[in-house]
Amino acid sequence: MPGTNCKTPHSALYISWYRCVRDGLAHAVTDEEFLRGIRLRQGRYRALCGHEVLIHSCLVPAGRSCPRCRGLVIVCTRVAARRP
């Protein structure tokens, strides 16, 4: 899945979808969280839904997305669409 731009009135939320080794689902991870994970050098990233993602090989298609992450992105998109 491509990255998603989810804008709110005061900021923009940039996410990418990564498949997790633990549950096999693709989770939405913000760019900021991805950078935090890289700085910590632990290979763990916190998804929008709160799940700790251990990223599968990026050569593996993302597959089925996490229902909670998908719902959060949809809500954010709807809120942004209502704003002028």
mmCIF file as gemmi writes it, N, C-alpha and C atoms, coordinates in Angstrom:
data_model
loop_
_atom_site.group_PDB
_atom_site.id
_atom_site.type_symbol
_atom_site.label_atom_id
_atom_site.label_alt_id
_atom_site.label_comp_id
_atom_site.label_asym_id
_atom_site.label_entity_id
_atom_site.label_seq_id
_atom_site.pdbx_PDB_ins_code
_atom_site.Cartn_x
_atom_site.Cartn_y
_atom_site.Cartn_z
_atom_site.occupancy
_atom_site.B_iso_or_equiv
_atom_site.pdbx_formal_charge
_atom_site.auth_seq_id
_atom_site.auth_asym_id
_atom_site.pdbx_PDB_model_num
ATOM 1 N N . MET Axp A 1 ? 0.843 -1.177 0 1 0 ? 1 A 1
ATOM 2 C CA . MET Axp A 1 ? 0 0 0 1 0 ? 1 A 1
ATOM 3 C C . MET Axp A 1 ? 0.881 1.231 0 1 0 ? 1 A 1
ATOM 4 N N . PRO Axp A 2 ? 0.513 2.216 -0.76 1 0 ? 2 A 1
ATOM 5 C CA . PRO Axp A 2 ? 1.317 3.429 -0.776 1 0 ? 2 A 1
ATOM 6 C C . PRO Axp A 2 ? 1.154 4.219 0.512 1 0 ? 2 A 1
ATOM 7 N N . GLY Axp A 3 ? 2.063 5.153 0.727 1 0 ? 3 A 1
ATOM 8 C CA . GLY Axp A 3 ? 1.949 6.032 1.882 1 0 ? 3 A 1
ATOM 9 C C . GLY Axp A 3 ? 0.671 6.845 1.799 1 0 ? 3 A 1
ATOM 10 N N . THR Axp A 4 ? 0.205 7.316 2.908 1 0 ? 4 A 1
ATOM 11 C CA . THR Axp A 4 ? -1.045 8.073 2.976 1 0 ? 4 A 1
ATOM 12 C C . THR Axp A 4 ? -0.778 9.414 3.629 1 0 ? 4 A 1
ATOM 13 N N . ASN Axp A 5 ? -1.359 10.469 3.082 1 0 ? 5 A 1
ATOM 14 C CA . ASN Axp A 5 ? -1.24 11.801 3.642 1 0 ? 5 A 1
ATOM 15 C C . ASN Axp A 5 ? -2.563 12.117 4.318 1 0 ? 5 A 1
ATOM 16 N N . CYS Axp A 6 ? -2.575 12.213 5.624 1 0 ? 6 A 1
ATOM 17 C CA . CYS Axp A 6 ? -3.8 12.469 6.377 1 0 ? 6 A 1
ATOM 18 C C . CYS Axp A 6 ? -3.662 13.82 7.053 1 0 ? 6 A 1
ATOM 19 N N . LYS Axp A 7 ? -4.315 14.83 6.5 1 0 ? 7 A 1
ATOM 20 C CA . LYS Axp A 7 ? -4.163 16.187 7.029 1 0 ? 7 A 1
ATOM 21 C C . LYS Axp A 7 ? -5.236 16.519 8.05 1 0 ? 7 A 1
ATOM 22 N N . THR Axp A 8 ? -4.82 17.195 9.085 1 0 ? 8 A 1
ATOM 23 C CA . THR Axp A 8 ? -5.726 17.743 10.086 1 0 ? 8 A 1
ATOM 24 C C . THR Axp A 8 ? -5.616 19.263 9.979 1 0 ? 8 A 1
ATOM 25 N N . PRO Axp A 9 ? -6.454 20.019 10.681 1 0 ? 9 A 1
ATOM 26 C CA . PRO Axp A 9 ? -6.401 21.474 10.553 1 0 ? 9 A 1
ATOM 27 C C . PRO Axp A 9 ? -5.026 22.09 10.849 1 0 ? 9 A 1
ATOM 28 N N . HIS Axp A 10 ? -4.261 21.485 11.757 1 0 ? 10 A 1
ATOM 29 C CA . HIS Axp A 10 ? -3 22.1 12.172 1 0 ? 10 A 1
ATOM 30 C C . HIS Axp A 10 ? -1.758 21.328 11.759 1 0 ? 10 A 1
ATOM 31 N N . SER Axp A 11 ? -1.927 20.15 11.177 1 0 ? 11 A 1
ATOM 32 C CA . SER Axp A 11 ? -0.747 19.366 10.824 1 0 ? 11 A 1
ATOM 33 C C . SER Axp A 11 ? -1.093 18.362 9.74 1 0 ? 11 A 1
ATOM 34 N N . ALA Axp A 12 ? -0.099 17.644 9.3 1 0 ? 12 A 1
ATOM 35 C CA . ALA Axp A 12 ? -0.292 16.573 8.335 1 0 ? 12 A 1
ATOM 36 C C . ALA Axp A 12 ? 0.26 15.296 8.942 1 0 ? 12 A 1
ATOM 37 N N . LEU Axp A 13 ? -0.431 14.207 8.714 1 0 ? 13 A 1
ATOM 38 C CA . LEU Axp A 13 ? 0.003 12.913 9.208 1 0 ? 13 A 1
ATOM 39 C C . LEU Axp A 13 ? 0.463 12.099 8.015 1 0 ? 13 A 1
ATOM 40 N N . TYR Axp A 14 ? 1.728 11.783 7.96 1 0 ? 14 A 1
ATOM 41 C CA . TYR Axp A 14 ? 2.284 10.998 6.868 1 0 ? 14 A 1
ATOM 42 C C . TYR Axp A 14 ? 2.554 9.597 7.393 1 0 ? 14 A 1
ATOM 43 N N . ILE Axp A 15 ? 1.954 8.618 6.733 1 0 ? 15 A 1
ATOM 44 C CA . ILE Axp A 15 ? 2.124 7.231 7.167 1 0 ? 15 A 1
ATOM 45 C C . ILE Axp A 15 ? 2.556 6.355 6.01 1 0 ? 15 A 1
ATOM 46 N N . SER Axp A 16 ? 3.14 5.228 6.367 1 0 ? 16 A 1
ATOM 47 C CA . SER Axp A 16 ? 3.432 4.159 5.424 1 0 ? 16 A 1
ATOM 48 C C . SER Axp A 16 ? 2.929 2.878 6.058 1 0 ? 16 A 1
ATOM 49 N N . TRP Axp A 17 ? 2.595 1.916 5.215 1 0 ? 17 A 1
ATOM 50 C CA . TRP Axp A 17 ? 2.071 0.638 5.687 1 0 ? 17 A 1
ATOM 51 C C . TRP Axp A 17 ? 3.188 -0.39 5.67 1 0 ? 17 A 1
ATOM 52 N N . TYR Axp A 18 ? 3.369 -1.087 6.802 1 0 ? 18 A 1
ATOM 53 C CA . TYR Axp A 18 ? 4.407 -2.115 6.925 1 0 ? 18 A 1
ATOM 54 C C . TYR Axp A 18 ? 3.784 -3.399 7.46 1 0 ? 18 A 1
ATOM 55 N N . ARG Axp A 19 ? 4.143 -4.507 6.854 1 0 ? 19 A 1
ATOM 56 C CA . ARG Axp A 19 ? 3.654 -5.806 7.305 1 0 ? 19 A 1
ATOM 57 C C . ARG Axp A 19 ? 4.453 -6.243 8.53 1 0 ? 19 A 1
ATOM 58 N N . CYS Axp A 20 ? 3.746 -6.686 9.553 1 0 ? 20 A 1
ATOM 59 C CA . CYS Axp A 20 ? 4.371 -7.104 10.804 1 0 ? 20 A 1
ATOM 60 C C . CYS Axp A 20 ? 4.633 -8.606 10.783 1 0 ? 20 A 1
ATOM 61 N N . VAL Axp A 21 ? 5.806 -8.995 11.24 1 0 ? 21 A 1
ATOM 62 C CA . VAL Axp A 21 ? 6.176 -10.408 11.328 1 0 ? 21 A 1
ATOM 63 C C . VAL Axp A 21 ? 5.286 -11.131 12.329 1 0 ? 21 A 1
ATOM 64 N N . ARG Axp A 22 ? 4.921 -10.463 13.412 1 0 ? 22 A 1
ATOM 65 C CA . ARG Axp A 22 ? 4.162 -11.104 14.493 1 0 ? 22 A 1
ATOM 66 C C . ARG Axp A 22 ? 2.743 -11.503 14.089 1 0 ? 22 A 1
ATOM 67 N N . ASP Axp A 23 ? 1.992 -10.581 13.483 1 0 ? 23 A 1
ATOM 68 C CA . ASP Axp A 23 ? 0.588 -10.885 13.185 1 0 ? 23 A 1
ATOM 69 C C . ASP Axp A 23 ? 0.274 -10.966 11.694 1 0 ? 23 A 1
ATOM 70 N N . GLY Axp A 24 ? 1.236 -10.665 10.829 1 0 ? 24 A 1
ATOM 71 C CA . GLY Axp A 24 ? 1.034 -10.766 9.393 1 0 ? 24 A 1
ATOM 72 C C . GLY Axp A 24 ? 0.192 -9.66 8.787 1 0 ? 24 A 1
ATOM 73 N N . LEU Axp A 25 ? -0.216 -8.683 9.597 1 0 ? 25 A 1
ATOM 74 C CA . LEU Axp A 25 ? -1.034 -7.582 9.103 1 0 ? 25 A 1
ATOM 75 C C . LEU Axp A 25 ? -0.167 -6.38 8.74 1 0 ? 25 A 1
ATOM 76 N N . ALA Axp A 26 ? -0.651 -5.582 7.798 1 0 ? 26 A 1
ATOM 77 C CA . ALA Axp A 26 ? 0.011 -4.326 7.454 1 0 ? 26 A 1
ATOM 78 C C . ALA Axp A 26 ? -0.51 -3.253 8.405 1 0 ? 26 A 1
ATOM 79 N N . HIS Axp A 27 ? 0.408 -2.555 9.059 1 0 ? 27 A 1
ATOM 80 C CA . HIS Axp A 27 ? 0.055 -1.517 10.02 1 0 ? 27 A 1
ATOM 81 C C . HIS Axp A 27 ? 0.528 -0.16 9.518 1 0 ? 27 A 1
ATOM 82 N N . ALA Axp A 28 ? -0.206 0.883 9.89 1 0 ? 28 A 1
ATOM 83 C CA . ALA Axp A 28 ? 0.144 2.252 9.529 1 0 ? 28 A 1
ATOM 84 C C . ALA Axp A 28 ? 1.132 2.798 10.56 1 0 ? 28 A 1
ATOM 85 N N . VAL Axp A 29 ? 2.294 3.225 10.072 1 0 ? 29 A 1
ATOM 86 C CA . VAL Axp A 29 ? 3.35 3.772 10.934 1 0 ? 29 A 1
ATOM 87 C C . VAL Axp A 29 ? 3.662 5.181 10.43 1 0 ? 29 A 1
ATOM 88 N N . THR Axp A 30 ? 3.64 6.149 11.343 1 0 ? 30 A 1
ATOM 89 C CA . THR Axp A 30 ? 3.963 7.525 10.946 1 0 ? 30 A 1
ATOM 90 C C . THR Axp A 30 ? 5.453 7.637 10.64 1 0 ? 30 A 1
ATOM 91 N N . ASP Axp A 31 ? 5.778 8.632 9.825 1 0 ? 31 A 1
ATOM 92 C CA . ASP Axp A 31 ? 7.184 8.886 9.517 1 0 ? 31 A 1
ATOM 93 C C . ASP Axp A 31 ? 7.974 9.199 10.784 1 0 ? 31 A 1
ATOM 94 N N . GLU Axp A 32 ? 7.348 9.966 11.695 1 0 ? 32 A 1
ATOM 95 C CA . GLU Axp A 32 ? 8.035 10.323 12.937 1 0 ? 32 A 1
ATOM 96 C C . GLU Axp A 32 ? 8.334 9.08 13.774 1 0 ? 32 A 1
ATOM 97 N N . GLU Axp A 33 ? 7.368 8.171 13.852 1 0 ? 33 A 1
ATOM 98 C CA . GLU Axp A 33 ? 7.575 6.941 14.619 1 0 ? 33 A 1
ATOM 99 C C . GLU Axp A 33 ? 8.622 6.052 13.962 1 0 ? 33 A 1
ATOM 100 N N . PHE Axp A 34 ? 8.629 6.023 12.642 1 0 ? 34 A 1
ATOM 101 C CA . PHE Axp A 34 ? 9.631 5.238 11.931 1 0 ? 34 A 1
ATOM 102 C C . PHE Axp A 34 ? 11.029 5.767 12.228 1 0 ? 34 A 1
ATOM 103 N N . LEU Axp A 35 ? 11.184 7.089 12.194 1 0 ? 35 A 1
ATOM 104 C CA . LEU Axp A 35 ? 12.492 7.696 12.506 1 0 ? 35 A 1
ATOM 105 C C . LEU Axp A 35 ? 12.895 7.435 13.954 1 0 ? 35 A 1
ATOM 106 N N . ARG Axp A 36 ? 11.914 7.489 14.882 1 0 ? 36 A 1
ATOM 107 C CA . ARG Axp A 36 ? 12.21 7.194 16.283 1 0 ? 36 A 1
ATOM 108 C C . ARG Axp A 36 ? 12.732 5.763 16.417 1 0 ? 36 A 1
ATOM 109 N N . GLY Axp A 37 ? 12.095 4.827 15.738 1 0 ? 37 A 1
ATOM 110 C CA . GLY Axp A 37 ? 12.524 3.433 15.776 1 0 ? 37 A 1
ATOM 111 C C . GLY Axp A 37 ? 13.926 3.242 15.217 1 0 ? 37 A 1
ATOM 112 N N . ILE Axp A 38 ? 14.23 3.973 14.157 1 0 ? 38 A 1
ATOM 113 C CA . ILE Axp A 38 ? 15.575 3.887 13.568 1 0 ? 38 A 1
ATOM 114 C C . ILE Axp A 38 ? 16.613 4.426 14.55 1 0 ? 38 A 1
ATOM 115 N N . ARG Axp A 39 ? 16.292 5.561 15.198 1 0 ? 39 A 1
ATOM 116 C CA . ARG Axp A 39 ? 17.235 6.144 16.164 1 0 ? 39 A 1
ATOM 117 C C . ARG Axp A 39 ? 17.511 5.198 17.333 1 0 ? 39 A 1
ATOM 118 N N . LEU Axp A 40 ? 16.48 4.476 17.778 1 0 ? 40 A 1
ATOM 119 C CA . LEU Axp A 40 ? 16.651 3.548 18.901 1 0 ? 40 A 1
ATOM 120 C C . LEU Axp A 40 ? 17.358 2.254 18.503 1 0 ? 40 A 1
ATOM 121 N N . ARG Axp A 41 ? 17.421 1.985 17.207 1 0 ? 41 A 1
ATOM 122 C CA . ARG Axp A 41 ? 18.093 0.789 16.669 1 0 ? 41 A 1
ATOM 123 C C . ARG Axp A 41 ? 17.586 -0.511 17.297 1 0 ? 41 A 1
ATOM 124 N N . GLN Axp A 42 ? 16.261 -0.579 17.506 1 0 ? 42 A 1
ATOM 125 C CA . GLN Axp A 42 ? 15.679 -1.784 18.079 1 0 ? 42 A 1
ATOM 126 C C . GLN Axp A 42 ? 14.847 -2.559 17.061 1 0 ? 42 A 1
ATOM 127 N N . GLY Axp A 43 ? 14.574 -1.948 15.908 1 0 ? 43 A 1
ATOM 128 C CA . GLY Axp A 43 ? 13.779 -2.62 14.887 1 0 ? 43 A 1
ATOM 129 C C . GLY Axp A 43 ? 12.303 -2.72 15.238 1 0 ? 43 A 1
ATOM 130 N N . ARG Axp A 44 ? 11.844 -1.867 16.136 1 0 ? 44 A 1
ATOM 131 C CA . ARG Axp A 44 ? 10.442 -1.863 16.56 1 0 ? 44 A 1
ATOM 132 C C . ARG Axp A 44 ? 9.854 -0.48 16.317 1 0 ? 44 A 1
ATOM 133 N N . TYR Axp A 45 ? 8.606 -0.501 15.836 1 0 ? 45 A 1
ATOM 134 C CA . TYR Axp A 45 ? 7.933 0.738 15.481 1 0 ? 45 A 1
ATOM 135 C C . TYR Axp A 45 ? 6.504 0.67 15.983 1 0 ? 45 A 1
ATOM 136 N N . ARG Axp A 46 ? 5.995 1.757 16.54 1 0 ? 46 A 1
ATOM 137 C CA . ARG Axp A 46 ? 4.637 1.792 17.076 1 0 ? 46 A 1
ATOM 138 C C . ARG Axp A 46 ? 3.676 2.247 15.976 1 0 ? 46 A 1
ATOM 139 N N . ALA Axp A 47 ? 2.67 1.415 15.683 1 0 ? 47 A 1
ATOM 140 C CA . ALA Axp A 47 ? 1.667 1.729 14.67 1 0 ? 47 A 1
ATOM 141 C C . ALA Axp A 47 ? 0.614 2.671 15.247 1 0 ? 47 A 1
ATOM 142 N N . LEU Axp A 48 ? -0.215 3.232 14.37 1 0 ? 48 A 1
ATOM 143 C CA . LEU Axp A 48 ? -1.295 4.113 14.823 1 0 ? 48 A 1
ATOM 144 C C . LEU Axp A 48 ? -2.194 3.43 15.83 1 0 ? 48 A 1
ATOM 145 N N . CYS Axp A 49 ? -2.42 2.132 15.658 1 0 ? 49 A 1
ATOM 146 C CA . CYS Axp A 49 ? -3.311 1.383 16.546 1 0 ? 49 A 1
ATOM 147 C C . CYS Axp A 49 ? -2.647 1.034 17.876 1 0 ? 49 A 1
ATOM 148 N N . GLY Axp A 50 ? -1.331 1.294 18.005 1 0 ? 50 A 1
ATOM 149 C CA . GLY Axp A 50 ? -0.609 0.979 19.229 1 0 ? 50 A 1
ATOM 150 C C . GLY Axp A 50 ? 0.181 -0.32 19.16 1 0 ? 50 A 1
ATOM 151 N N . HIS Axp A 51 ? -0.02 -1.099 18.1 1 0 ? 51 A 1
ATOM 152 C CA . HIS Axp A 51 ? 0.69 -2.366 17.939 1 0 ? 51 A 1
ATOM 153 C C . HIS Axp A 51 ? 2.185 -2.104 17.718 1 0 ? 51 A 1
ATOM 154 N N . GLU Axp A 52 ? 3.02 -2.923 18.332 1 0 ? 52 A 1
ATOM 155 C CA . GLU Axp A 52 ? 4.458 -2.829 18.105 1 0 ? 52 A 1
ATOM 156 C C . GLU Axp A 52 ? 4.795 -3.645 16.862 1 0 ? 52 A 1
ATOM 157 N N . VAL Axp A 53 ? 5.24 -2.965 15.812 1 0 ? 53 A 1
ATOM 158 C CA . VAL Axp A 53 ? 5.478 -3.592 14.515 1 0 ? 53 A 1
ATOM 159 C C . VAL Axp A 53 ? 6.932 -4.017 14.391 1 0 ? 53 A 1
ATOM 160 N N . LEU Axp A 54 ? 7.119 -5.28 14.077 1 0 ? 54 A 1
ATOM 161 C CA . LEU Axp A 54 ? 8.424 -5.799 13.667 1 0 ? 54 A 1
ATOM 162 C C . LEU Axp A 54 ? 8.297 -5.99 12.162 1 0 ? 54 A 1
ATOM 163 N N . ILE Axp A 55 ? 8.9 -5.092 11.405 1 0 ? 55 A 1
ATOM 164 C CA . ILE Axp A 55 ? 8.678 -5.025 9.963 1 0 ? 55 A 1
ATOM 165 C C . ILE Axp A 55 ? 9.217 -6.253 9.247 1 0 ? 55 A 1
ATOM 166 N N . HIS Axp A 56 ? 8.338 -6.831 8.445 1 0 ? 56 A 1
ATOM 167 C CA . HIS Axp A 56 ? 8.695 -7.942 7.568 1 0 ? 56 A 1
ATOM 168 C C . HIS Axp A 56 ? 9.527 -7.356 6.432 1 0 ? 56 A 1
ATOM 169 N N . SER Axp A 57 ? 10.155 -8.178 5.641 1 0 ? 57 A 1
ATOM 170 C CA . SER Axp A 57 ? 10.912 -7.694 4.492 1 0 ? 57 A 1
ATOM 171 C C . SER Axp A 57 ? 10.04 -6.783 3.643 1 0 ? 57 A 1
ATOM 172 N N . CYS Axp A 58 ? 10.582 -5.657 3.23 1 0 ? 58 A 1
ATOM 173 C CA . CYS Axp A 58 ? 9.816 -4.732 2.392 1 0 ? 58 A 1
ATOM 174 C C . CYS Axp A 58 ? 9.627 -5.283 0.984 1 0 ? 58 A 1
ATOM 175 N N . LEU Axp A 59 ? 10.251 -6.404 0.687 1 0 ? 59 A 1
ATOM 176 C CA . LEU Axp A 59 ? 10.043 -7.064 -0.599 1 0 ? 59 A 1
ATOM 177 C C . LEU Axp A 59 ? 8.762 -7.895 -0.593 1 0 ? 59 A 1
ATOM 178 N N . VAL Axp A 60 ? 8.218 -8.151 0.602 1 0 ? 60 A 1
ATOM 179 C CA . VAL Axp A 60 ? 6.974 -8.902 0.752 1 0 ? 60 A 1
ATOM 180 C C . VAL Axp A 60 ? 5.815 -7.914 0.664 1 0 ? 60 A 1
ATOM 181 N N . PRO Axp A 61 ? 4.812 -8.179 -0.197 1 0 ? 61 A 1
ATOM 182 C CA . PRO Axp A 61 ? 3.667 -7.255 -0.279 1 0 ? 61 A 1
ATOM 183 C C . PRO Axp A 61 ? 3.012 -7.059 1.084 1 0 ? 61 A 1
ATOM 184 N N . ALA Axp A 62 ? 2.454 -5.879 1.289 1 0 ? 62 A 1
ATOM 185 C CA . ALA Axp A 62 ? 1.873 -5.537 2.585 1 0 ? 62 A 1
ATOM 186 C C . ALA Axp A 62 ? 0.742 -6.48 2.986 1 0 ? 62 A 1
ATOM 187 N N . GLY Axp A 63 ? -0.078 -6.918 2.054 1 0 ? 63 A 1
ATOM 188 C CA . GLY Axp A 63 ? -1.159 -7.837 2.384 1 0 ? 63 A 1
ATOM 189 C C . GLY Axp A 63 ? -2.328 -7.154 3.085 1 0 ? 63 A 1
ATOM 190 N N . ARG Axp A 64 ? -3.036 -7.919 3.903 1 0 ? 64 A 1
ATOM 191 C CA . ARG Axp A 64 ? -4.234 -7.424 4.595 1 0 ? 64 A 1
ATOM 192 C C . ARG Axp A 64 ? -3.84 -6.383 5.638 1 0 ? 64 A 1
ATOM 193 N N . SER Axp A 65 ? -4.616 -5.288 5.683 1 0 ? 65 A 1
ATOM 194 C CA . SER Axp A 65 ? -4.289 -4.217 6.63 1 0 ? 65 A 1
ATOM 195 C C . SER Axp A 65 ? -4.992 -4.416 7.963 1 0 ? 65 A 1
ATOM 196 N N . CYS Axp A 66 ? -4.398 -3.855 8.982 1 0 ? 66 A 1
ATOM 197 C CA . CYS Axp A 66 ? -4.944 -3.881 10.337 1 0 ? 66 A 1
ATOM 198 C C . CYS Axp A 66 ? -6.256 -3.097 10.347 1 0 ? 66 A 1
ATOM 199 N N . PRO Axp A 67 ? -7.341 -3.706 10.815 1 0 ? 67 A 1
ATOM 200 C CA . PRO Axp A 67 ? -8.625 -2.995 10.846 1 0 ? 67 A 1
ATOM 201 C C . PRO Axp A 67 ? -8.595 -1.721 11.699 1 0 ? 67 A 1
ATOM 202 N N . ARG Axp A 68 ? -7.874 -1.743 12.805 1 0 ? 68 A 1
ATOM 203 C CA . ARG Axp A 68 ? -7.808 -0.559 13.666 1 0 ? 68 A 1
ATOM 204 C C . ARG Axp A 68 ? -7.038 0.577 13.007 1 0 ? 68 A 1
ATOM 205 N N . CYS Axp A 69 ? -5.885 0.269 12.399 1 0 ? 69 A 1
ATOM 206 C CA . CYS Axp A 69 ? -5.112 1.297 11.69 1 0 ? 69 A 1
ATOM 207 C C . CYS Axp A 69 ? -5.93 1.863 10.539 1 0 ? 69 A 1
ATOM 208 N N . ARG Axp A 70 ? -6.567 0.982 9.77 1 0 ? 70 A 1
ATOM 209 C CA . ARG Axp A 70 ? -7.379 1.408 8.631 1 0 ? 70 A 1
ATOM 210 C C . ARG Axp A 70 ? -8.502 2.338 9.105 1 0 ? 70 A 1
ATOM 211 N N . GLY Axp A 71 ? -9.154 1.978 10.203 1 0 ? 71 A 1
ATOM 212 C CA . GLY Axp A 71 ? -10.217 2.809 10.752 1 0 ? 71 A 1
ATOM 213 C C . GLY Axp A 71 ? -9.724 4.178 11.18 1 0 ? 71 A 1
ATOM 214 N N . LEU Axp A 72 ? -8.556 4.219 11.809 1 0 ? 72 A 1
ATOM 215 C CA . LEU Axp A 72 ? -7.988 5.503 12.243 1 0 ? 72 A 1
ATOM 216 C C . LEU Axp A 72 ? -7.641 6.388 11.053 1 0 ? 72 A 1
ATOM 217 N N . VAL Axp A 73 ? -7.113 5.802 9.992 1 0 ? 73 A 1
ATOM 218 C CA . VAL Axp A 73 ? -6.797 6.575 8.789 1 0 ? 73 A 1
ATOM 219 C C . VAL Axp A 73 ? -8.086 7.092 8.15 1 0 ? 73 A 1
ATOM 220 N N . ILE Axp A 74 ? -9.135 6.271 8.111 1 0 ? 74 A 1
ATOM 221 C CA . ILE Axp A 74 ? -10.422 6.691 7.536 1 0 ? 74 A 1
ATOM 222 C C . ILE Axp A 74 ? -11.012 7.85 8.335 1 0 ? 74 A 1
ATOM 223 N N . VAL Axp A 75 ? -10.984 7.745 9.654 1 0 ? 75 A 1
ATOM 224 C CA . VAL Axp A 75 ? -11.515 8.821 10.495 1 0 ? 75 A 1
ATOM 225 C C . VAL Axp A 75 ? -10.736 10.111 10.25 1 0 ? 75 A 1
ATOM 226 N N . CYS Axp A 76 ? -9.442 10.024 10.217 1 0 ? 76 A 1
ATOM 227 C CA . CYS Axp A 76 ? -8.596 11.2 9.995 1 0 ? 76 A 1
ATOM 228 C C . CYS Axp A 76 ? -8.901 11.819 8.636 1 0 ? 76 A 1
ATOM 229 N N . THR Axp A 77 ? -9.076 10.986 7.624 1 0 ? 77 A 1
ATOM 230 C CA . THR Axp A 77 ? -9.369 11.472 6.28 1 0 ? 77 A 1
ATOM 231 C C . THR Axp A 77 ? -10.722 12.165 6.234 1 0 ? 77 A 1
ATOM 232 N N . ARG Axp A 78 ? -11.711 11.601 6.914 1 0 ? 78 A 1
ATOM 233 C CA . ARG Axp A 78 ? -13.05 12.22 6.944 1 0 ? 78 A 1
ATOM 234 C C . ARG Axp A 78 ? -13.026 13.562 7.661 1 0 ? 78 A 1
ATOM 235 N N . VAL Axp A 79 ? -12.281 13.637 8.758 1 0 ? 79 A 1
ATOM 236 C CA . VAL Axp A 79 ? -12.179 14.912 9.479 1 0 ? 79 A 1
ATOM 237 C C . VAL Axp A 79 ? -11.513 15.956 8.597 1 0 ? 79 A 1
ATOM 238 N N . ALA Axp A 80 ? -10.464 15.567 7.909 1 0 ? 80 A 1
ATOM 239 C CA . ALA Axp A 80 ? -9.751 16.5 7.034 1 0 ? 80 A 1
ATOM 240 C C . ALA Axp A 80 ? -10.628 16.941 5.876 1 0 ? 80 A 1
ATOM 241 N N . ALA Axp A 81 ? -11.47 16.057 5.369 1 0 ? 81 A 1
ATOM 242 C CA . ALA Axp A 81 ? -12.342 16.4 4.238 1 0 ? 81 A 1
ATOM 243 C C . ALA Axp A 81 ? -13.402 17.428 4.637 1 0 ? 81 A 1
ATOM 244 N N . ARG Axp A 82 ? -13.79 17.45 5.886 1 0 ? 82 A 1
ATOM 245 C CA . ARG Axp A 82 ? -14.809 18.403 6.358 1 0 ? 82 A 1
ATOM 246 C C . ARG Axp A 82 ? -14.238 19.789 6.595 1 0 ? 82 A 1
ATOM 247 N N . ARG Axp A 83 ? -12.934 19.877 6.703 1 0 ? 83 A 1
ATOM 248 C CA . ARG Axp A 83 ? -12.287 21.172 6.958 1 0 ? 83 A 1
ATOM 249 C C . ARG Axp A 83 ? -12.115 21.919 5.654 1 0 ? 83 A 1
ATOM 250 N N . PRO Axp A 84 ? -12.296 23.243 5.677 1 0 ? 84 A 1
ATOM 251 C CA . PRO Axp A 84 ? -12.1 24.057 4.447 1 0 ? 84 A 1
ATOM 252 C C . PRO Axp A 84 ? -10.649 24.168 4.052 1 0 ? 84 A 1
